[in-house]
């Protein structure tokens, strides 16, 4: 039989252990000194128009007095500052170049007695994309609903705007380029690229939905497929901001002028492999006249050779659920 010891544990040991454990417990700084906490808000994207910084989420844990705000620029190209001593601050005077630029701003708040630690926020100045052709088809922008961005073909001479009757319950924000779109001024890829359209979109979304949390889809018909893929790559692989990550790209009998199948397949592979803070992007490809299938995407081929059939079918799927059910459960369509 095992021997049971009757040795008594000194009463002081548990107290020492408790004190040691309490000393190891992390304690927030504001709980120690009651100092206010500065919150400079989320990053913004700018072209040439002013951008508003938002420090309204700053707070004082002990509510000992009203907050005073002090903003200053600490890095990047010099910006014009207005309303520097308020919770919201407007910065402008941005000058675009052919590269992405960053301005960093610092916010400090005080309650009259104690001062916060500084908090930083960036404004990203996108490269010069020329004239802005972005148009919201069904305003006002609703930050609580998903967004669909559509591109037509013919080198940007027209844009695809789905029939108003096919939008269904109109729960999506609809974005298009009202006077077409242009390729980038300079491309190192050996063929026209459309990353500037992505720059335009991220600036627009940042201005109307600074805290956006809804899915974003891009659809490209005919040669607009180039735009759809390039914009997805630009937003997901360059800016990598989960607020404006593209979740789905849809190709509607898409053609790619000047690009080889291998080159475009590589772009699609990079796009669908992108993950922005856990948000994956997937792609569905509907083909009729242009029969290009790609690996690791949903490819749907129409038996009838008609370049506009995939677009018309896709529009119809908005209002006819039966068009979205086939192939033993594989779901396609809007």
KEMARFI-393457 format. One record per residue (C-alpha): chain; x, y negated, z; residue number from 0. Coordinates in Angstrom, 3 decimals. Layout:
residues N
pt cadena A c1 X c2 Y c3 Z num NUM
...
//
This chain:
residues 334
pt cadena A c1 0.000 c2 0.000 c3 0.000 num 0
pt cadena A c1 1.299 c2 -3.463 c3 -0.858 num 1
pt cadena A c1 2.280 c2 -5.623 c3 2.081 num 2
pt cadena A c1 0.375 c2 -8.861 c3 2.472 num 3
pt cadena A c1 2.411 c2 -11.798 c3 3.722 num 4
pt cadena A c1 0.954 c2 -14.052 c3 6.378 num 5
pt cadena A c1 3.390 c2 -16.874 c3 5.609 num 6
pt cadena A c1 1.617 c2 -20.227 c3 5.952 num 7
pt cadena A c1 2.074 c2 -22.954 c3 3.318 num 8
pt cadena A c1 3.029 c2 -26.280 c3 4.931 num 9
pt cadena A c1 0.057 c2 -28.691 c3 4.687 num 10
pt cadena A c1 2.253 c2 -31.423 c3 3.262 num 11
pt cadena A c1 3.041 c2 -29.520 c3 0.018 num 12
pt cadena A c1 -0.433 c2 -29.846 c3 -1.651 num 13
pt cadena A c1 -0.362 c2 -33.592 c3 -0.972 num 14
pt cadena A c1 3.056 c2 -33.919 c3 -2.590 num 15
pt cadena A c1 1.813 c2 -31.970 c3 -5.636 num 16
pt cadena A c1 -1.268 c2 -34.185 c3 -5.985 num 17
pt cadena A c1 0.834 c2 -37.330 c3 -5.787 num 18
pt cadena A c1 3.179 c2 -35.977 c3 -8.477 num 19
pt cadena A c1 0.282 c2 -35.087 c3 -10.789 num 20
pt cadena A c1 -1.303 c2 -38.512 c3 -10.350 num 21
pt cadena A c1 2.012 c2 -40.180 c3 -11.190 num 22
pt cadena A c1 2.180 c2 -38.230 c3 -14.468 num 23
pt cadena A c1 -1.333 c2 -39.217 c3 -15.565 num 24
pt cadena A c1 -1.247 c2 -41.829 c3 -18.392 num 25
pt cadena A c1 -2.713 c2 -45.190 c3 -17.397 num 26
pt cadena A c1 -3.805 c2 -47.754 c3 -19.975 num 27
pt cadena A c1 -1.995 c2 -51.073 c3 -19.798 num 28
pt cadena A c1 -5.162 c2 -53.157 c3 -19.555 num 29
pt cadena A c1 -6.309 c2 -51.156 c3 -16.524 num 30
pt cadena A c1 -3.154 c2 -52.281 c3 -14.702 num 31
pt cadena A c1 -3.120 c2 -55.990 c3 -15.393 num 32
pt cadena A c1 -6.563 c2 -56.841 c3 -16.840 num 33
pt cadena A c1 -4.981 c2 -58.541 c3 -19.849 num 34
pt cadena A c1 -7.179 c2 -58.976 c3 -22.948 num 35
pt cadena A c1 -6.711 c2 -56.703 c3 -25.945 num 36
pt cadena A c1 -6.159 c2 -58.117 c3 -29.447 num 37
pt cadena A c1 -7.681 c2 -56.317 c3 -32.438 num 38
pt cadena A c1 -6.670 c2 -57.865 c3 -35.780 num 39
pt cadena A c1 -9.119 c2 -55.717 c3 -37.773 num 40
pt cadena A c1 -8.637 c2 -53.588 c3 -40.874 num 41
pt cadena A c1 -6.302 c2 -54.217 c3 -43.831 num 42
pt cadena A c1 -7.653 c2 -56.266 c3 -46.727 num 43
pt cadena A c1 -6.942 c2 -56.332 c3 -50.470 num 44
pt cadena A c1 -6.544 c2 -59.533 c3 -52.429 num 45
pt cadena A c1 -6.128 c2 -60.785 c3 -55.978 num 46
pt cadena A c1 -6.308 c2 -64.601 c3 -55.991 num 47
pt cadena A c1 -9.450 c2 -65.235 c3 -53.925 num 48
pt cadena A c1 -9.159 c2 -65.891 c3 -50.165 num 49
pt cadena A c1 -9.539 c2 -62.997 c3 -47.714 num 50
pt cadena A c1 -11.059 c2 -63.162 c3 -44.241 num 51
pt cadena A c1 -9.263 c2 -61.530 c3 -41.324 num 52
pt cadena A c1 -11.488 c2 -60.355 c3 -38.495 num 53
pt cadena A c1 -10.462 c2 -60.331 c3 -34.844 num 54
pt cadena A c1 -13.967 c2 -60.095 c3 -33.405 num 55
pt cadena A c1 -13.309 c2 -56.640 c3 -31.929 num 56
pt cadena A c1 -10.770 c2 -58.147 c3 -29.511 num 57
pt cadena A c1 -11.974 c2 -57.973 c3 -25.915 num 58
pt cadena A c1 -11.195 c2 -58.747 c3 -22.273 num 59
pt cadena A c1 -11.587 c2 -55.686 c3 -19.964 num 60
pt cadena A c1 -12.380 c2 -57.729 c3 -16.851 num 61
pt cadena A c1 -14.316 c2 -60.461 c3 -18.721 num 62
pt cadena A c1 -12.523 c2 -63.112 c3 -16.702 num 63
pt cadena A c1 -13.047 c2 -65.830 c3 -19.291 num 64
pt cadena A c1 -13.763 c2 -66.636 c3 -22.951 num 65
pt cadena A c1 -11.077 c2 -65.550 c3 -25.397 num 66
pt cadena A c1 -8.865 c2 -67.884 c3 -27.372 num 67
pt cadena A c1 -7.321 c2 -66.645 c3 -30.611 num 68
pt cadena A c1 -3.932 c2 -67.382 c3 -32.159 num 69
pt cadena A c1 -3.010 c2 -66.081 c3 -35.632 num 70
pt cadena A c1 0.267 c2 -66.367 c3 -37.470 num 71
pt cadena A c1 1.869 c2 -64.858 c3 -40.558 num 72
pt cadena A c1 4.984 c2 -62.851 c3 -39.812 num 73
pt cadena A c1 5.992 c2 -61.408 c3 -43.202 num 74
pt cadena A c1 5.311 c2 -61.407 c3 -46.932 num 75
pt cadena A c1 4.690 c2 -64.155 c3 -49.500 num 76
pt cadena A c1 3.583 c2 -67.397 c3 -47.879 num 77
pt cadena A c1 -0.218 c2 -67.684 c3 -47.573 num 78
pt cadena A c1 -2.476 c2 -70.640 c3 -46.845 num 79
pt cadena A c1 -4.029 c2 -70.500 c3 -43.382 num 80
pt cadena A c1 -7.340 c2 -71.946 c3 -42.277 num 81
pt cadena A c1 -9.229 c2 -71.595 c3 -38.989 num 82
pt cadena A c1 -6.108 c2 -70.244 c3 -37.284 num 83
pt cadena A c1 -7.556 c2 -70.510 c3 -33.761 num 84
pt cadena A c1 -10.841 c2 -68.645 c3 -34.300 num 85
pt cadena A c1 -11.787 c2 -64.952 c3 -34.208 num 86
pt cadena A c1 -12.080 c2 -64.875 c3 -37.988 num 87
pt cadena A c1 -9.405 c2 -66.381 c3 -40.140 num 88
pt cadena A c1 -9.352 c2 -67.136 c3 -43.865 num 89
pt cadena A c1 -6.071 c2 -66.703 c3 -45.735 num 90
pt cadena A c1 -5.554 c2 -67.572 c3 -49.380 num 91
pt cadena A c1 -3.210 c2 -69.039 c3 -51.938 num 92
pt cadena A c1 -2.171 c2 -65.580 c3 -53.109 num 93
pt cadena A c1 -0.076 c2 -65.302 c3 -56.261 num 94
pt cadena A c1 -0.210 c2 -61.997 c3 -58.128 num 95
pt cadena A c1 2.863 c2 -60.502 c3 -59.776 num 96
pt cadena A c1 3.378 c2 -57.206 c3 -61.590 num 97
pt cadena A c1 3.980 c2 -55.415 c3 -58.265 num 98
pt cadena A c1 2.072 c2 -54.688 c3 -55.061 num 99
pt cadena A c1 2.880 c2 -57.234 c3 -52.343 num 100
pt cadena A c1 2.084 c2 -57.183 c3 -48.624 num 101
pt cadena A c1 1.462 c2 -60.012 c3 -46.172 num 102
pt cadena A c1 1.411 c2 -59.189 c3 -42.452 num 103
pt cadena A c1 -0.436 c2 -61.250 c3 -39.870 num 104
pt cadena A c1 -0.297 c2 -61.195 c3 -36.077 num 105
pt cadena A c1 -3.132 c2 -61.885 c3 -33.638 num 106
pt cadena A c1 -2.701 c2 -62.748 c3 -29.961 num 107
pt cadena A c1 -5.642 c2 -63.488 c3 -27.643 num 108
pt cadena A c1 -5.749 c2 -65.029 c3 -24.173 num 109
pt cadena A c1 -8.456 c2 -65.334 c3 -21.515 num 110
pt cadena A c1 -6.959 c2 -68.525 c3 -20.079 num 111
pt cadena A c1 -4.749 c2 -66.684 c3 -17.608 num 112
pt cadena A c1 -3.409 c2 -63.530 c3 -19.240 num 113
pt cadena A c1 -2.231 c2 -62.982 c3 -22.819 num 114
pt cadena A c1 -2.630 c2 -59.849 c3 -24.924 num 115
pt cadena A c1 0.018 c2 -57.915 c3 -26.706 num 116
pt cadena A c1 0.107 c2 -58.837 c3 -30.420 num 117
pt cadena A c1 -1.827 c2 -56.777 c3 -32.962 num 118
pt cadena A c1 -0.890 c2 -56.679 c3 -36.655 num 119
pt cadena A c1 -2.927 c2 -56.454 c3 -39.872 num 120
pt cadena A c1 -1.888 c2 -56.428 c3 -43.520 num 121
pt cadena A c1 -3.314 c2 -58.024 c3 -46.636 num 122
pt cadena A c1 -2.243 c2 -56.149 c3 -49.768 num 123
pt cadena A c1 -1.953 c2 -58.334 c3 -52.872 num 124
pt cadena A c1 -2.628 c2 -56.117 c3 -55.894 num 125
pt cadena A c1 -0.756 c2 -56.544 c3 -59.205 num 126
pt cadena A c1 -2.115 c2 -58.987 c3 -61.784 num 127
pt cadena A c1 -4.918 c2 -57.157 c3 -63.625 num 128
pt cadena A c1 -6.087 c2 -60.085 c3 -65.762 num 129
pt cadena A c1 -9.747 c2 -61.019 c3 -65.954 num 130
pt cadena A c1 -12.106 c2 -59.370 c3 -63.471 num 131
pt cadena A c1 -14.952 c2 -57.556 c3 -65.265 num 132
pt cadena A c1 -16.440 c2 -55.718 c3 -62.269 num 133
pt cadena A c1 -20.241 c2 -55.965 c3 -62.007 num 134
pt cadena A c1 -22.620 c2 -54.562 c3 -59.406 num 135
pt cadena A c1 -25.605 c2 -53.210 c3 -61.357 num 136
pt cadena A c1 -28.083 c2 -52.973 c3 -58.466 num 137
pt cadena A c1 -27.150 c2 -55.655 c3 -55.896 num 138
pt cadena A c1 -26.842 c2 -56.294 c3 -53.065 num 139
pt cadena A c1 -24.074 c2 -53.870 c3 -52.118 num 140
pt cadena A c1 -25.283 c2 -51.507 c3 -49.391 num 141
pt cadena A c1 -22.365 c2 -50.378 c3 -47.176 num 142
pt cadena A c1 -24.456 c2 -47.478 c3 -45.867 num 143
pt cadena A c1 -24.893 c2 -45.699 c3 -49.234 num 144
pt cadena A c1 -22.488 c2 -43.938 c3 -51.643 num 145
pt cadena A c1 -20.993 c2 -45.710 c3 -54.660 num 146
pt cadena A c1 -20.896 c2 -44.620 c3 -58.315 num 147
pt cadena A c1 -18.408 c2 -46.343 c3 -60.642 num 148
pt cadena A c1 -19.019 c2 -45.716 c3 -64.362 num 149
pt cadena A c1 -16.874 c2 -46.167 c3 -67.473 num 150
pt cadena A c1 -17.915 c2 -45.921 c3 -71.099 num 151
pt cadena A c1 -15.697 c2 -45.365 c3 -74.121 num 152
pt cadena A c1 -14.493 c2 -46.801 c3 -77.425 num 153
pt cadena A c1 -11.429 c2 -48.350 c3 -75.858 num 154
pt cadena A c1 -13.462 c2 -50.509 c3 -73.533 num 155
pt cadena A c1 -15.726 c2 -52.046 c3 -76.159 num 156
pt cadena A c1 -18.787 c2 -50.961 c3 -74.183 num 157
pt cadena A c1 -19.617 c2 -49.617 c3 -70.748 num 158
pt cadena A c1 -21.863 c2 -46.754 c3 -69.819 num 159
pt cadena A c1 -24.803 c2 -47.863 c3 -67.731 num 160
pt cadena A c1 -27.137 c2 -44.932 c3 -67.057 num 161
pt cadena A c1 -30.766 c2 -45.515 c3 -67.923 num 162
pt cadena A c1 -32.493 c2 -47.394 c3 -65.107 num 163
pt cadena A c1 -35.201 c2 -44.719 c3 -65.057 num 164
pt cadena A c1 -32.634 c2 -42.024 c3 -64.312 num 165
pt cadena A c1 -31.218 c2 -43.558 c3 -61.141 num 166
pt cadena A c1 -33.900 c2 -41.763 c3 -59.147 num 167
pt cadena A c1 -34.172 c2 -43.036 c3 -55.571 num 168
pt cadena A c1 -31.512 c2 -45.700 c3 -56.296 num 169
pt cadena A c1 -29.576 c2 -44.781 c3 -53.173 num 170
pt cadena A c1 -26.197 c2 -45.380 c3 -54.789 num 171
pt cadena A c1 -24.326 c2 -48.613 c3 -55.304 num 172
pt cadena A c1 -23.722 c2 -48.813 c3 -59.082 num 173
pt cadena A c1 -20.519 c2 -50.469 c3 -60.291 num 174
pt cadena A c1 -19.513 c2 -51.021 c3 -63.914 num 175
pt cadena A c1 -17.222 c2 -53.243 c3 -66.006 num 176
pt cadena A c1 -19.714 c2 -55.583 c3 -67.691 num 177
pt cadena A c1 -17.510 c2 -56.684 c3 -70.618 num 178
pt cadena A c1 -15.503 c2 -53.527 c3 -71.065 num 179
pt cadena A c1 -12.074 c2 -52.896 c3 -69.614 num 180
pt cadena A c1 -8.472 c2 -53.323 c3 -70.644 num 181
pt cadena A c1 -5.440 c2 -51.078 c3 -70.416 num 182
pt cadena A c1 -2.530 c2 -52.088 c3 -68.222 num 183
pt cadena A c1 -0.204 c2 -54.729 c3 -69.591 num 184
pt cadena A c1 2.792 c2 -52.501 c3 -69.067 num 185
pt cadena A c1 2.869 c2 -48.727 c3 -68.891 num 186
pt cadena A c1 5.828 c2 -46.456 c3 -68.236 num 187
pt cadena A c1 3.804 c2 -43.339 c3 -69.037 num 188
pt cadena A c1 4.195 c2 -43.524 c3 -72.816 num 189
pt cadena A c1 0.428 c2 -43.991 c3 -73.316 num 190
pt cadena A c1 -2.162 c2 -46.561 c3 -72.201 num 191
pt cadena A c1 -3.000 c2 -46.445 c3 -68.499 num 192
pt cadena A c1 -5.820 c2 -48.099 c3 -66.546 num 193
pt cadena A c1 -4.513 c2 -48.428 c3 -63.010 num 194
pt cadena A c1 -5.432 c2 -52.126 c3 -63.096 num 195
pt cadena A c1 -9.104 c2 -51.105 c3 -63.055 num 196
pt cadena A c1 -8.377 c2 -49.395 c3 -59.731 num 197
pt cadena A c1 -6.751 c2 -52.579 c3 -58.432 num 198
pt cadena A c1 -9.875 c2 -54.531 c3 -59.400 num 199
pt cadena A c1 -12.149 c2 -52.040 c3 -57.655 num 200
pt cadena A c1 -10.215 c2 -51.896 c3 -54.379 num 201
pt cadena A c1 -10.280 c2 -55.715 c3 -54.155 num 202
pt cadena A c1 -14.032 c2 -55.764 c3 -54.819 num 203
pt cadena A c1 -14.855 c2 -53.021 c3 -52.308 num 204
pt cadena A c1 -12.631 c2 -54.611 c3 -49.672 num 205
pt cadena A c1 -14.561 c2 -57.878 c3 -50.022 num 206
pt cadena A c1 -18.068 c2 -56.380 c3 -49.781 num 207
pt cadena A c1 -17.481 c2 -53.373 c3 -47.496 num 208
pt cadena A c1 -14.446 c2 -53.794 c3 -45.211 num 209
pt cadena A c1 -15.521 c2 -50.835 c3 -43.044 num 210
pt cadena A c1 -16.842 c2 -48.544 c3 -45.788 num 211
pt cadena A c1 -17.350 c2 -44.867 c3 -44.840 num 212
pt cadena A c1 -19.439 c2 -43.523 c3 -47.744 num 213
pt cadena A c1 -18.416 c2 -41.241 c3 -50.658 num 214
pt cadena A c1 -17.171 c2 -42.780 c3 -53.909 num 215
pt cadena A c1 -17.678 c2 -41.130 c3 -57.315 num 216
pt cadena A c1 -16.233 c2 -42.217 c3 -60.666 num 217
pt cadena A c1 -17.821 c2 -41.059 c3 -63.940 num 218
pt cadena A c1 -16.216 c2 -41.529 c3 -67.356 num 219
pt cadena A c1 -17.929 c2 -40.907 c3 -70.702 num 220
pt cadena A c1 -15.916 c2 -40.360 c3 -73.889 num 221
pt cadena A c1 -12.633 c2 -42.311 c3 -73.671 num 222
pt cadena A c1 -13.833 c2 -43.697 c3 -70.339 num 223
pt cadena A c1 -12.500 c2 -40.441 c3 -68.911 num 224
pt cadena A c1 -9.053 c2 -42.029 c3 -69.013 num 225
pt cadena A c1 -10.244 c2 -44.747 c3 -66.675 num 226
pt cadena A c1 -12.005 c2 -42.352 c3 -64.336 num 227
pt cadena A c1 -8.896 c2 -40.251 c3 -63.752 num 228
pt cadena A c1 -6.472 c2 -43.205 c3 -63.597 num 229
pt cadena A c1 -8.636 c2 -45.100 c3 -61.104 num 230
pt cadena A c1 -8.932 c2 -41.996 c3 -58.927 num 231
pt cadena A c1 -5.153 c2 -41.581 c3 -58.974 num 232
pt cadena A c1 -4.600 c2 -45.259 c3 -58.200 num 233
pt cadena A c1 -6.931 c2 -45.334 c3 -55.211 num 234
pt cadena A c1 -5.993 c2 -41.934 c3 -53.776 num 235
pt cadena A c1 -2.262 c2 -41.731 c3 -54.461 num 236
pt cadena A c1 -1.156 c2 -45.382 c3 -54.377 num 237
pt cadena A c1 -3.366 c2 -47.119 c3 -51.801 num 238
pt cadena A c1 -4.307 c2 -43.995 c3 -49.803 num 239
pt cadena A c1 -6.990 c2 -45.829 c3 -47.812 num 240
pt cadena A c1 -9.711 c2 -43.457 c3 -46.608 num 241
pt cadena A c1 -12.309 c2 -46.261 c3 -46.822 num 242
pt cadena A c1 -11.878 c2 -46.396 c3 -50.602 num 243
pt cadena A c1 -10.755 c2 -42.852 c3 -51.405 num 244
pt cadena A c1 -12.420 c2 -41.302 c3 -54.459 num 245
pt cadena A c1 -14.265 c2 -38.113 c3 -53.527 num 246
pt cadena A c1 -15.456 c2 -37.018 c3 -56.976 num 247
pt cadena A c1 -14.554 c2 -37.651 c3 -60.623 num 248
pt cadena A c1 -16.974 c2 -36.681 c3 -63.416 num 249
pt cadena A c1 -15.894 c2 -36.377 c3 -67.063 num 250
pt cadena A c1 -18.594 c2 -36.498 c3 -69.754 num 251
pt cadena A c1 -17.173 c2 -35.180 c3 -73.035 num 252
pt cadena A c1 -14.075 c2 -37.157 c3 -72.171 num 253
pt cadena A c1 -11.333 c2 -37.922 c3 -74.671 num 254
pt cadena A c1 -7.843 c2 -39.149 c3 -73.914 num 255
pt cadena A c1 -6.211 c2 -41.223 c3 -76.633 num 256
pt cadena A c1 -2.456 c2 -40.952 c3 -76.824 num 257
pt cadena A c1 -2.258 c2 -38.328 c3 -74.078 num 258
pt cadena A c1 -1.339 c2 -34.710 c3 -74.551 num 259
pt cadena A c1 -3.407 c2 -31.984 c3 -72.957 num 260
pt cadena A c1 -0.447 c2 -31.164 c3 -70.717 num 261
pt cadena A c1 -0.049 c2 -34.791 c3 -69.673 num 262
pt cadena A c1 -3.680 c2 -35.222 c3 -68.819 num 263
pt cadena A c1 -3.851 c2 -31.833 c3 -67.096 num 264
pt cadena A c1 -0.998 c2 -32.986 c3 -64.871 num 265
pt cadena A c1 -2.919 c2 -36.139 c3 -63.957 num 266
pt cadena A c1 -6.021 c2 -34.103 c3 -63.091 num 267
pt cadena A c1 -3.956 c2 -31.657 c3 -61.023 num 268
pt cadena A c1 -2.424 c2 -34.543 c3 -59.050 num 269
pt cadena A c1 -5.839 c2 -36.090 c3 -58.504 num 270
pt cadena A c1 -7.607 c2 -33.002 c3 -57.193 num 271
pt cadena A c1 -4.618 c2 -32.175 c3 -54.983 num 272
pt cadena A c1 -4.856 c2 -35.574 c3 -53.312 num 273
pt cadena A c1 -6.128 c2 -35.722 c3 -49.762 num 274
pt cadena A c1 -6.632 c2 -39.053 c3 -48.005 num 275
pt cadena A c1 -7.027 c2 -38.545 c3 -44.260 num 276
pt cadena A c1 -8.631 c2 -35.168 c3 -44.943 num 277
pt cadena A c1 -10.939 c2 -36.397 c3 -47.736 num 278
pt cadena A c1 -10.500 c2 -34.171 c3 -50.803 num 279
pt cadena A c1 -11.307 c2 -35.166 c3 -54.382 num 280
pt cadena A c1 -12.961 c2 -32.719 c3 -56.788 num 281
pt cadena A c1 -13.699 c2 -32.975 c3 -60.490 num 282
pt cadena A c1 -16.489 c2 -31.722 c3 -62.772 num 283
pt cadena A c1 -15.960 c2 -31.676 c3 -66.524 num 284
pt cadena A c1 -18.848 c2 -31.493 c3 -69.058 num 285
pt cadena A c1 -17.827 c2 -30.845 c3 -72.665 num 286
pt cadena A c1 -19.612 c2 -30.497 c3 -75.995 num 287
pt cadena A c1 -17.757 c2 -31.901 c3 -78.970 num 288
pt cadena A c1 -14.465 c2 -32.226 c3 -77.103 num 289
pt cadena A c1 -13.716 c2 -28.790 c3 -75.647 num 290
pt cadena A c1 -10.975 c2 -29.327 c3 -73.095 num 291
pt cadena A c1 -11.162 c2 -27.134 c3 -70.013 num 292
pt cadena A c1 -8.864 c2 -27.739 c3 -67.055 num 293
pt cadena A c1 -7.795 c2 -25.401 c3 -64.238 num 294
pt cadena A c1 -9.252 c2 -25.722 c3 -60.726 num 295
pt cadena A c1 -12.206 c2 -27.885 c3 -61.802 num 296
pt cadena A c1 -15.864 c2 -27.132 c3 -62.597 num 297
pt cadena A c1 -15.989 c2 -26.853 c3 -66.414 num 298
pt cadena A c1 -19.409 c2 -26.841 c3 -68.111 num 299
pt cadena A c1 -19.610 c2 -26.338 c3 -71.892 num 300
pt cadena A c1 -22.705 c2 -27.184 c3 -73.944 num 301
pt cadena A c1 -23.539 c2 -24.865 c3 -76.844 num 302
pt cadena A c1 -24.819 c2 -27.755 c3 -78.950 num 303
pt cadena A c1 -22.078 c2 -29.931 c3 -80.447 num 304
pt cadena A c1 -23.239 c2 -33.454 c3 -79.700 num 305
pt cadena A c1 -20.840 c2 -36.007 c3 -78.208 num 306
pt cadena A c1 -23.611 c2 -37.774 c3 -76.260 num 307
pt cadena A c1 -25.371 c2 -34.658 c3 -75.003 num 308
pt cadena A c1 -23.335 c2 -34.309 c3 -71.757 num 309
pt cadena A c1 -24.061 c2 -37.948 c3 -70.903 num 310
pt cadena A c1 -27.794 c2 -37.628 c3 -71.620 num 311
pt cadena A c1 -28.000 c2 -34.338 c3 -69.725 num 312
pt cadena A c1 -26.179 c2 -35.835 c3 -66.758 num 313
pt cadena A c1 -28.545 c2 -38.811 c3 -66.682 num 314
pt cadena A c1 -31.518 c2 -36.443 c3 -66.767 num 315
pt cadena A c1 -30.149 c2 -34.428 c3 -63.841 num 316
pt cadena A c1 -30.762 c2 -37.443 c3 -61.601 num 317
pt cadena A c1 -34.497 c2 -36.991 c3 -61.891 num 318
pt cadena A c1 -34.831 c2 -33.271 c3 -62.716 num 319
pt cadena A c1 -33.524 c2 -30.975 c3 -60.007 num 320
pt cadena A c1 -34.013 c2 -27.912 c3 -62.236 num 321
pt cadena A c1 -31.139 c2 -29.109 c3 -64.426 num 322
pt cadena A c1 -28.772 c2 -28.766 c3 -61.483 num 323
pt cadena A c1 -29.466 c2 -25.082 c3 -60.739 num 324
pt cadena A c1 -27.812 c2 -22.390 c3 -62.831 num 325
pt cadena A c1 -24.971 c2 -19.846 c3 -62.969 num 326
pt cadena A c1 -25.956 c2 -17.953 c3 -59.810 num 327
pt cadena A c1 -25.646 c2 -20.888 c3 -57.487 num 328
pt cadena A c1 -22.884 c2 -22.961 c3 -59.088 num 329
pt cadena A c1 -24.184 c2 -26.509 c3 -58.832 num 330
pt cadena A c1 -23.498 c2 -29.175 c3 -61.442 num 331
pt cadena A c1 -25.027 c2 -32.467 c3 -62.457 num 332
pt cadena A c1 -25.673 c2 -35.615 c3 -60.455 num 333
//
